[in-house]
Amino acid sequence: MERKYIRRMVLNGELPADSYLRDVPAVRCLGEAGGLEFDRDVTFLVGENGTGKSTLLEAAAVAMGFNAEGGGRNFRFSTRDTHSPLADYLTVVRQAYPKDGFFLRAESFYNASSYIEDVAANGLGGAAGAAEFLQKSYGGASPHAQSHGESFLALVQNRFSGNGLYFLDEPEAALSPMRQLVLLGEMRRLVEKRSQFLIATHSPILMAYPGARIYEITPEGVRAVAYRETEHYAVTKAFLDAPERMLRTLFGEEEKSGEI
């Protein structure tokens, strides 16, 4: 059943004239397009490196009350204040309030894991309380005691409870192709529990989620595209269909006669 916790995002004012955000395609396009609609349970932000997918996702998460370095809404830690001020200029139109939520950033998950470990070790009723906390939300062990991919899936499978708003920033960085398929299954489970996902990704596996809205961001603008229209799909398919041919082209080598 669909539940839109975030329905729309718009810029609520002019960015400072000297702000670097004016040159970020995702931010510029957000202003030119008059905002972005989130009309599906799952929305993907895709595009080349540097187009601002993660910047936009981070701003949306911060505007919704999440810690800039990731975690749940009650996470309060900061190792270095590097997030952009975009959230201060962003209006998020809400339709409902989530009971659960999490902002997962691949690049800062180590820091979030350290915070989780500290919380488990302090103020949870000693070793028994810490063990119960980790078992309930993180698969029975500190994220630091698991591989990156294992801890990520343990988080999704145990901590994400549904009726939630989940921001995922390049989750494929932690996951093998097979584990990305597992994540798709977990996403479906959570969507069926009235959850909404906003995901910045380069993964053509994740983008295949049925019925998802895909926004492709380029220097020329932002547009909603079908899965097979994305550059990620086209490039990946071309490579898998003929890796040798593509590599020869990449390396500037002539194709040998008779080769397929």
Long-range contacts (C-beta under 8 A, 24 or more apart in sequence): 1-192, 1-194, 2-40, 2-41, 2-194, 3-41, 3-95, 3-96, 3-163, 3-194, 3-195, 3-196, 4-38, 4-39, 4-95, 4-96, 4-196, 5-94, 5-95, 5-96, 5-97, 5-98, 5-165, 5-196, 6-38, 6-60, 6-64, 6-92, 6-93, 6-94, 6-95, 6-165, 6-196, 6-198, 7-37, 7-38, 7-39, 7-93, 7-94, 7-95, 8-35, 8-36, 8-37, 8-38, 8-92, 8-93, 9-35, 9-36, 9-38, 9-56, 9-60, 9-63, 9-90, 9-91, 9-92, 9-93, 10-34, 10-35, 10-36, 10-90, 10-91, 10-93, 11-35, 11-89, 11-90, 11-91, 12-89, 12-90, 12-91, 13-89, 15-89, 19-85, 21-55, 21-84, 21-85, 21-86, 24-51, 24-52, 24-55, 25-50, 25-51, 25-52, 25-217, 25-218, 25-219, 25-222, 26-51, 26-52, 26-53, 26-55, 26-56, 26-217, 26-222, 27-52, 27-55, 27-56, 27-86, 29-217, 29-221, 29-222, 30-56, 30-222, 32-221, 33-221, 33-222, 36-215, 36-222, 38-196, 38-198, 38-213, 39-213, 40-211, 40-212, 40-213, 41-191, 41-195, 41-196, 41-197, 41-211, 41-212, 42-187, 42-191, 42-196, 42-197, 42-199, 42-209, 42-211, 42-212, 42-213, 43-197, 43-198, 43-199, 43-212, 43-213, 43-214, 43-215, 44-199, 44-200, 44-201, 44-206, 44-207, 44-209, 44-212, 44-213, 44-214, 44-215, 45-198, 45-199, 45-200, 45-201, 45-215, 45-217, 46-200, 46-201, 46-202, 46-207, 46-214, 46-215, 46-216, 46-217, 46-230, 46-232, 47-216, 47-217, 47-218, 48-218, 48-231, 51-217, 51-218, 51-219, 52-217, 53-200, 53-217, 54-105, 54-169, 54-170, 54-200, 55-84, 55-86, 56-86, 56-200, 57-167, 57-169, 57-198, 57-199, 57-200, 58-83, 58-84, 58-86, 58-87, 58-103, 58-105, 58-169, 59-84, 59-86, 59-87, 59-90, 60-87, 60-90, 60-92, 60-167, 60-198, 61-103, 61-167, 62-87, 63-87, 63-90, 63-91, 63-92, 64-92, 64-101, 64-165, 66-101, 66-102, 66-103, 66-167, 67-103, 69-105, 69-108, 69-111, 69-112, 70-102, 70-103, 70-104, 70-105, 70-108, 70-109, 70-111, 70-112, 70-169, 71-102, 71-103, 71-112, 71-115, 71-116, 72-101, 72-102, 72-103, 72-159, 73-101, 75-112, 75-115, 77-111, 77-112, 77-115, 79-108, 79-111, 98-163, 98-164, 98-165, 98-195, 98-196, 99-161, 99-163, 99-164, 100-160, 100-161, 100-162, 100-163, 100-164, 100-165, 100-195, 101-164, 101-165, 101-166, 101-167, 102-155, 102-159, 102-160, 102-164, 102-166, 102-167, 103-166, 103-167, 103-169, 104-152, 104-155, 104-166, 104-167, 104-168, 104-169, 104-171, 105-169, 105-170, 106-169, 106-170, 106-171, 106-173, 106-174, 107-169, 107-170, 107-173, 109-143, 109-148, 109-151, 109-152, 109-174, 112-143, 113-142, 113-143, 113-144, 113-151, 114-144, 116-142, 116-143, 117-142, 117-143, 117-144, 148-174, 149-174, 149-175, 149-176, 149-179, 153-179, 153-182, 153-183, 153-186, 156-183, 156-186, 157-186, 160-186, 160-190, 160-195, 161-193, 162-190, 162-193, 162-194, 162-195, 163-193, 163-194, 163-195, 164-190, 164-193, 164-195, 164-196, 165-195, 165-196, 165-198, 166-190, 166-195, 166-196, 166-197, 166-198, 167-197, 167-198, 167-199, 168-197, 168-198, 168-199, 168-200, 168-201, 169-199, 169-200, 170-200, 170-201, 170-202, 171-199, 171-201, 171-203, 171-206, 172-201, 172-202, 172-203, 172-205, 172-206, 177-205, 180-205, 180-206, 181-205, 184-208, 184-209, 202-232, 203-232, 204-230, 204-232, 204-233, 204-236, 207-232, 207-233
